[in-house]
Amino acid sequence: MIALVDCNNFYASCERVFAPKLERAAVVVLSNNDGCVVARSNEAKALGIPMGAPLFKIRDLIECRGVKVFSSNYELYGDMSARVTAVLRRFAPEIEIYSIDESFINLDGVGSRERTVRLAEDIRTTVERWTGIPVSVGLGDSKTLAKLANRIAKRAGSGVHCCGAVSATPDLRKLPVAQIWGIGKKLASRLRSVRVWTALEFRDAPSALVRKIGGVVTERAHRELKGLRCIEFEQPQPRQNICCSRSFGGRIRSLGQIEAALSAHVDHAVRRMRGEGSTACAVQVFVGTDPFEKGVPQYHSSATGKLTAQSDDLLTITGEANALMRKIHREGYGYKRVGVLLLGLTSKGHGQLRLFDETQPDRSNGGLRLTLKRERLNQALEKIISKHGREAIVLGRTPAKGLAGQDSAADWRMKRQRCSPHYTTRWEELPIVR
């Protein structure tokens, strides 16, 4: 049997872990630059606050009902997600991380259905006890049935629900076809045209009809509702590209500020790449104005440059990225976004050699390596950052907090005026027990 473990109102739940006073309060979390609602507690949902609502439209309701509002604290959410996943790995060796707050677990071999349900209840209790994050567990003979079971468990408040191929019939009868995992609005409209309105009608429809309307992907969902596994567990694959981009907190016109923001994004992307043991062969940068701002000049551009060799060196990649940015930057525009894309990632030591490259092959692993001094520099940077935090040391182009240039940095950093402390990722913001 397959289990889908889904964290309840994940972002809002993360905020509650270290602030117990929020336990019964209405809590919402905002998107980048404090724009729209992207997470709500059950209390906030009960007030009628819709997902995606712009903050300015619900400001009166928030003030009137005392809703607690937070900026997105991505560092905290990512760390809490890793902690939940670590707990789940104690229960089964095969796990697929589907998103930051969802994971599939293979529970084949546990035993009877009753024993599997008891294990799911143990998973739910253990995760909440060890991390503080409440979760719902859906059990099914396939991934699609596990998704359905999780939906029911969350809405019914039971915490655990099981959907077998036969026992799911009453649940499928109540579920609109558009809410089946993998069936979107357009496909649901086509299915309704042939009188398939509910998930039960979809399951009982002829396979030939389903394939004709939606192709092989839709047929997989159709077979999964019958308890036949067609969507296998996916193992993590090495990424071929890494992208890092953020919207500015305001409109930026200065090339210096754009380069500062770009250098910060390159730093983040390279750190992720090195953490995965990969190197890049090319760099792409892009910049653009706000397409939603009417009545102002618009400009969007990008540029790509090849590195002389596969590299994971921060200084080399940053230099190439800023050189590309200077080529595409145009004066007279108020820019809203900048980003970097690292291309052609391969495992370190397996990059394509160049015939006349100056660097020498490292015979121990058959690939290229940086000069010894540069590699030691990168390792030293990583040690300092891991011990003292991301902003303990930065490139000269990237203004650090508390240093000269902080005011200019504030112009391009995301607006997170309501951000909670980074309880688990910064020493200076660790929670204190009084």
N, C-alpha and C positions, 0 to 999 in steps of 0.2 A: 504494500500500500504506500501511497505517496502522501506526504504532509506538506502543506503550505503554511509557513509561520509568517504572520504579518503583524508588525508593530502597530498598535492602535494609536491613531493621531500622532505619528511619530515625533515630529518637530515639537508639538505642544507637550508631549510626554517627556521629552528631553529637558524642556524648561522646568518641568515640575519636579524632576528627580532631585535637584539641589535647592529647590524652593518649595518646601511642603505647604506653605501658605497658599499656593496656587492650586491645591488639590481639588477644591470644589469651585474654583473661580473660572469664569469664561476667559479663555486664552486664545489669541490668534498670533500667527507668525507671518511676517511680511516677506515679499520677494526682494530681489536686488534693488538697491536704492530706495527701500521702504515704499515700494509702489503698490502692490496688490496682496491680498490675503492668499497664502499658499498652504496654510495649515490651520485647523480649528479644533478646539476641544469640543466634547459633546455639549458642554454648556453654551459655547459660542454658537454651535449649530442650532441649538434650541431657541436662540434669540433671532434666528433667521438670517444670520450673516452668511452670504453665499461664498463659495470658493471663487477666487479670482476677482473679488470685489475691490475696486480701487480704494485706497485708504481715505481719500478726501470725500468719497461718497458716503462713507459710514462713520465719519468722525463724530457726528452728533449722537448716533446710537452708542458709540464706544464711550463717550463722555457721560452719557445719561445712565448707562447700565454698568459702568465701572469695569469695562472689558480691559484685561491686561494685554498690552501689545508689545511684541518683541520683533527686532530685526533678525534676519536669518543668521544664526551662529553656526556656519558650516563646519568649522573646526570641531565644535562640540558634537554636532550631529554625526559627523564622520567617525569620531572616536567611539561614541556610544553604539553606533552600528557595528563597529568592529568587535566591541565587547559582547553584543548580543550574538554575533556569529560565532565567537569563540565558545560561548556556552552551548550553542546548538551542535557544534562539532563533537561535544562530549557524548551525544546521544546516537550519532550515526556517522559512518565514515564518508558517505556520499552525500554531498550537499551542493546545491547550485544557488549562488547568490543572484537573485533575479533583479533586485533593486536595492537601494539603500535601506529599505525597511521590509523587504520580503525575501524569503529563502525557501526553496523546495528541499525536502529531505526524503531520501529513499528509506522507507521503513520495511522493506521486504524482509521476510525472515523473522520478524518479531513474534509472529504466532497468530492466534485468533484475533478476530475483530475487536473483541472486548479487551484483550490485552493491549492491542494497539491504541485503543481509546485511552486506556489508563496511562500508557506511556505519553500520549499527547497531553494529557492533563498534567503529568509530571514535568514535561517540557515547559508548559505554560507557567506553572508555579515556580520552577527553578529560574527561568529567565527573569521573571518579575522580582524574585527574592534577591538574585545576585546582581541585577543591573538597575532595578527600579522601573523598567519599561514593561508596561502591560502588553500582552500579545494575544492574538486569536490564532487558533490552529484548525485548519480545514483538512480533513482526511478524505481521500478518494482513490479509486482504482486507477485513475489517470490524472495527469496534471490539470486538465480542464475541469474534472469533477472535484479535485482538491480546491481549485479556485472558487468554484460554486459553493463548496462546503464552508470555505473561509468567509465568504460573503454572508452566508446565513449565520455562522457563529458570531460574527461581529455585530450584525443587526439585531439578532435575538438576545445578545448579551450573555450567551451561554459560555463563550470562550472556546469551546470545542464542538465540532460537528462533523459527522461522517456521512459521505454520500457514496453509496455503492451503485453499481450499474442498474440494479433493480430498485433499490430503496430510494433512489433520487427522483423517481417519477413524480411524487407530489410536489417536490421543490421545482422541478422543471416546468410543471404545469403553470406555476405562478410567475415564472421568470420570462420577461419579454425577450424576444430573440436578439435584440440589439445589445443586451447586457451579457451575452455569452462571450467568454474570453476569446478574442481574436475576431469577433464580428463587429464591425463598425457601423456607423449610421447609413452609409451608402449601400453596403452589402445587405443590411437589415431591410432597407427600402426595397431592394430587388427581391428579397425573400418574401416580403409581405405581398408583393405583386403576384406571387403564386400561392397565396393564402397560408403562408407560414408565419404565424404571429408569435408563438411562444417557443421556448426552448424544447418543450416536449414535442411539439409539431415538427421542429427542426430535426430532433433525434429520430423521429419515426418517418421522416421523408425519405423517398428513394435515393440511394447513393448517386445514381446517374444524374438525377435532377440537381442535387447539391453540387456535384462536380461541374455541371454545365453552367450553373449560376456563379460559383465562386472559385472554381479551379481546385487544384490539389490541396492547397492550404486550408480551404474551407472544408474539404472532405475529411481532412485530418481532425478538425474540431468535431465534425459529425460523428466520426468513429470513436473519438475520445469520450463523447457523451454516452456511448454504449459500453464504456469500460475497456476499450481496446487502446493500448498505449501506442500512440503514433508520434508523440513529441518526447524525444529522449532527453536525458539529463545532459547538459552541455558543460564541458570542462573549460576552465578559463584558457583562452588563447592569447598568445603574445600580441600586443597591440601593434598595428602597422603605422599608426599616426597618433600623436598626442596634441591636443589643442588646449590653449589657455586664453581666455578672453573675458573681459568684464566691461560693463558700461561705466562711464565716468560719473562722478557725483555731480558734475556740472559740465558746461560747454568749455572745451579746451581748444585754444588757438595756438599756443606756443609749441614749437617743435621740441624744445627742451623738456617740457612737461610730458609730451607724448612719448619721447624717448625714455623718460623716467618710468612711465607706466609700462611701456613695452619691456624694459629691462626687468621689471618686477615679474611680469608674466613669463618671460623667458626663464628666469630663475626658478619659478614654480614648475614649469614644464620640464626643464632639465632635471630637476630634483626627482620628479616622478619617473622620468626615463631612466635615470641612474639607479633608482630603487628597483626597477624591473630588470636591470642588467642589460639594457639595450643601448644602441647608438643610432644616430640619425645620419642620413646622407644629404638631406636638403632642408631648407627652412623657408616657410612662407609667412609673410606678415600681411595684415589687412587693417584698414582704417576706414571709418565712415561717420557721416553725420547722422542725425536723428531723422529717420524717414517719416516719422509721425508728426514732426514739427512743420506746420504749414507756413508758407510765406517766407521761407529762408532758403538760401542757396544750398543745394544738395551735392555731395561728392562722396563716392565710394570707390576704393581702389585696393589692389593687392599686388604683391610681387613675390616671386619665388627665386631662390638662389641655391645652387648646389655648393656643398662644402667640398673642400679639396680631398677629403677622405672621410670615412665614417667616423663620427666623433660624438663624445658625450661631455666635451669640455665646455664649461660654462662661459669662459671668456671668449672662446672662438665663436660659439653660437650667438652670443650676445652681440659681438662685433658685426657679424654677418647680418643679424636681424636689424640692427640700427642703420647699417649701410643701405639696406633695402628700403627702410622707412624714409630715409632722406631722399630717395629717388621718387617716391610716390607722394610725399607730403606736398600740399599746395596751400599757399597763404590765402587768408580771407574767409576761411570756413570755421565754424564752431563744431568741433568734432565731439562725438558722443561715445565712440567705442573704438578700441584697438585690441588686436590679438595676435597670437603667434601659433603656427602649426608646424610641428616637427614631423618630417616626412621620411618614408622609407626606413622604418625602424627594423633593425636586425639584432640578434643576440650579440653581445660584445665578444669579439674574437672571430666572428663569422662574416665580417664585412668584405666587400669586394676589394681586392688589392689593386693599386694603380702601378703601372709599369715603371714610371719615373718618380714615384712618391718619395719624399725625403725621409719619412719615418720608416723605421725598420720593423719587419715582422717580429712578433713575439713568438719564438719557437715553442714555448710551453703550451700555448693554446691555439697557435696557427693563425692568429688575427693581428690587427694593428693595435698599437698602444700609443698613448701620448708620451711625450718626453717625461722622464722620471720626475723632474721638478714640478711640472704642471700637474701630473697625477697626484703628487703629494699635496699640492695646493688644494685641489678639489677634495681630497680626503680630509684635510685640515678644516676646510669650510664645513663639511658635513658633520664632523665631530663637534665643532663649536655650536652649530645650529641645533644638533640633537641634544646638547647639554644645556644651552642657554636660550633656545627659542629661535624662531625664524628671523626675527628682526635684530638679533644680537650682532650680526655682521651682514652687510649688503654691499652690492657693487656701488661704486662712486656715483653712478647715474641715478641710483635709487635712494631717495631721501629716507632716512630712518627716523623713527619716532623719537622725539626729544632732542633732535639735532637741528642745526640750521637748515632751513628749507622745508621744515615741517608744514608751514602754512601753504607752500606751493604744492606739497604732496597731497594735502587735504582736498585740493581742487579736483584731482583725478581719482582718488580712492572712492570706493562705493560709499554711499550714505548708509550708515548703520547706527543711527542716533539712539536706537532703543536696544542695542545689542547687550545680551547678558554676559557675565564673565565667562572666560574660557576655562571652566572649572577643571578640566582634565588634561589640558594641553599647554598650559603656561604655569610655571612655578609661582609667579607672583600673584596668580589669581586662583590658587587652590582654595577650596572652601575651608573655613575655619570653624571648628566646633567650639562653642562657648559653654 
